[in-house]
Amino acid sequence: ACLGNLLVTAGADKVVRVWDVASDSPLERASIGGLADPATALAVSGSSIAIAAGSRVANANLVAAELGQGERLAVSPERLLSTKGKPEKVDILAAALLPLHRYAIFGGDDGTLRVCE
């Protein structure tokens, strides 16, 4: 996912990385750790990043002006809760952030979408 001249990548190593791709040699500006599982989906809108890892989700907020080379950030992923307040038992495969960063939408392996505030 892109955020201006920044590229956000997620990998099986349980780390989300933010790269500055404005020059010929991409520079890792930040890494986001704290995931218990490999990232399965991510979405970027403005300076917000929604990260899904298995059945847990996390949100990170980046302000490009504050990113230094090699900055390390940590998130605390949480399980999605059903409307009855019970933990969801679904793997999240897709993520989207709606404009104004008020809602996130997550798609699960059960074929349903979940809207989160």
C-alpha positions as CSV (number, residue, x, y, z in Angstrom):
1,A,0.0,0.0,0.0
2,C,1.2,3.5,-0.7
3,L,1.3,6.6,1.4
4,G,2.7,9.4,-0.8
5,N,6.3,8.4,-1.4
6,L,6.1,5.8,1.3
7,L,5.4,2.1,0.6
8,V,4.0,-0.1,3.3
9,T,4.7,-3.8,3.2
10,A,3.7,-6.7,5.4
11,G,5.4,-10.1,5.5
12,A,5.4,-13.6,6.9
13,D,8.1,-12.4,9.4
14,K,5.4,-10.7,11.5
15,V,6.7,-7.2,10.7
16,V,5.2,-4.4,8.7
17,R,7.7,-2.1,7.1
18,V,7.5,1.5,5.8
19,W,9.9,2.3,3.0
20,D,10.8,5.6,1.5
21,V,10.8,5.0,-2.3
22,A,11.5,8.6,-3.4
23,S,15.0,7.7,-4.5
24,D,16.7,5.0,-6.5
25,S,17.7,3.2,-3.3
26,P,14.6,2.5,-1.1
27,L,15.2,3.3,2.6
28,E,13.5,1.5,5.4
29,R,12.0,4.4,7.5
30,A,10.1,2.4,10.1
31,S,9.1,-1.1,11.1
32,I,6.0,-2.1,13.1
33,G,6.2,-5.1,15.3
34,G,4.1,-6.8,18.0
35,L,2.2,-9.2,15.7
36,A,1.8,-12.7,17.0
37,D,1.0,-14.0,13.5
38,P,2.2,-13.1,10.0
39,A,0.3,-10.1,8.6
40,T,-2.5,-11.3,6.3
41,A,-3.9,-7.9,5.2
42,L,-3.2,-4.2,5.5
43,A,-4.8,-1.0,4.4
44,V,-3.5,2.6,4.4
45,S,-5.5,5.8,4.4
46,G,-3.9,9.1,5.2
47,S,-1.5,8.4,8.0
48,S,-3.4,5.4,9.4
49,I,-2.5,1.8,8.8
50,A,-4.9,-1.1,9.6
51,I,-3.1,-4.4,10.1
52,A,-4.6,-7.8,10.2
53,A,-2.7,-10.9,11.5
54,G,-4.7,-14.1,11.7
55,S,-7.8,-13.2,13.7
56,R,-6.4,-10.1,15.3
57,V,-6.3,-6.5,14.1
58,A,-4.2,-3.4,15.0
59,N,-3.9,0.2,14.0
60,A,-0.8,2.2,13.6
61,N,-0.6,6.0,13.0
62,L,2.2,7.4,10.9
63,V,3.1,11.0,10.4
64,A,5.7,11.1,7.6
65,A,7.5,14.1,9.2
66,E,8.2,12.1,12.4
67,L,9.6,9.0,10.7
68,G,13.3,8.7,11.1
69,Q,15.5,6.1,9.6
70,G,15.0,2.7,11.3
71,E,12.2,3.9,13.6
72,R,10.7,1.0,15.6
73,L,7.0,1.0,16.4
74,A,5.0,-1.6,18.3
75,V,1.3,-2.4,18.1
76,S,-1.0,-4.5,20.3
77,P,-3.3,-6.5,18.1
78,E,-6.7,-7.3,19.4
79,R,-9.3,-9.9,18.5
80,L,-12.4,-8.7,16.6
81,L,-15.5,-9.0,18.8
82,S,-18.9,-10.0,17.5
83,T,-21.9,-7.8,18.1
84,K,-22.5,-10.0,21.2
85,G,-19.1,-9.2,22.5
86,K,-17.6,-12.6,21.9
87,P,-14.2,-13.0,20.2
88,E,-14.5,-13.8,16.4
89,K,-12.9,-17.1,15.3
90,V,-12.1,-16.1,11.7
91,D,-8.9,-15.4,9.9
92,I,-8.9,-11.9,8.3
93,L,-7.9,-11.9,4.6
94,A,-8.7,-8.3,3.5
95,A,-8.7,-4.9,5.1
96,A,-9.9,-1.4,4.0
97,L,-10.0,2.0,5.7
98,L,-12.8,4.4,4.9
99,P,-12.1,8.1,4.4
100,L,-11.8,10.1,7.6
101,H,-10.4,7.1,9.3
102,R,-13.6,6.5,11.3
103,Y,-14.3,2.9,10.1
104,A,-12.3,-0.1,9.1
105,I,-13.7,-3.0,7.1
106,F,-12.2,-6.5,7.5
107,G,-13.0,-9.5,5.3
108,G,-12.8,-12.9,6.8
109,D,-12.2,-16.4,5.5
110,D,-15.9,-17.1,6.2
111,G,-17.0,-14.8,3.4
112,T,-18.3,-12.0,5.6
113,L,-17.3,-8.4,6.1
114,R,-16.9,-6.8,9.5
115,V,-17.2,-3.0,10.0
116,C,-15.2,-1.7,12.9
117,E,-15.3,1.8,14.4
